[in-house]
Amino acid sequence: MDNRYLTVKETAQRLRVSPRLVYKLIARGDIRAVRVSQKAIRIALQEIERFERERLEMTKMNDVYKSIVHSLIALLNHEDRHIGRSARLVVRQIGKTVLPVLIETINDKESPYRTGAARAISSIVDAEDAEAIPTLLEMTRDEDDDVRTWAAIGLGKIGDPQAVPALIETLKDSSNEVRRASAEALGAIGDPQAVPALIEVLKDENSLVRGYSAKALGAIGDPQAVPALIEAIKDTSKDIRQEAAESLVRIGKPALPALTEAIGTADPKTRYYLYQVRSKIKRDHHQ
């Protein structure tokens, strides 16, 4: 065999990869090899040069693709809301093929596009995107409030229970918006292990956070939340009282004994709410 052919080891040295990767490239058909004996194969120099050209072109295309994605990311929060909406639409239309670039951008702590990439990830992920979970979990500990918020939103959309411990932690976040997004995400996931933490958040200083916690407890539907939701009927916010009432209705019949007991001792305003909730549950369940 003349010098127009290289061994696997020589090919690996030229491409600056491992021999194992060369074998994988041959198995995938990315590089064509010639078998010269039962145990030996060779790769034509011309074939290696072709692969190098294609790899270079692919690298250039990837760089252009990243540049385009970063340009879109920069427009997501544009001061002109029409431009921002158009950028978000384009990202959604591109779809999940952009996910690796977004994850790479998030993992680059020096990238100026991290917040936009976090928002973009949360807008395109769903239950099939488990590969994004490690990045999103890491994002829940980010220094940027917006990144943590979008991480919680994304984890809620994926809906995997492995995110619950991290989201329980972010219920204690200093940012109101992170706590709100975390409560909403836990409701979307629906895992009962989040119920004690969400009950605690019903006492949050921020009314929006309390409201989303009440709604999440209803989405999970665990009867252990009933006493806390009955207590939330006394909240100073009408919206929270409404969310608590709707969540009790969603829990349904298991809430009836506690509701009946609470009606007997409640003040007139709270008694009215509780009576309405109990009546609706009975109607819904024909009791």
Buried (B, 14 or more C-beta within 10 A) or exposed (E): EEEEBBBBEBBBEBBEEEBEEBBEBBEEEEBEBEEEEEEEBBBBBEBBEEBEEEEEEEEEEEEEBBEBBBEBBEBBBEEEEEEBEBBBEBBEEBEBEBBBBBBBBBBEEEBEBBBBBBBBBBBBBEEEBEEBBEBBBBBBEBEBBBBBBBBBBBBBBBBBEBBBEBBBEBBEBEBBBBBBBBBBBBBBBBBBBBBBBBBBBBEBEBBBBBBBBBBBBBBBBBBBBBBBBBBBBBBEBEEBBBBBBBBBBBBBEBBBEBBEEBBEEBEEEBBEBBBEBBEBBBEEEEE
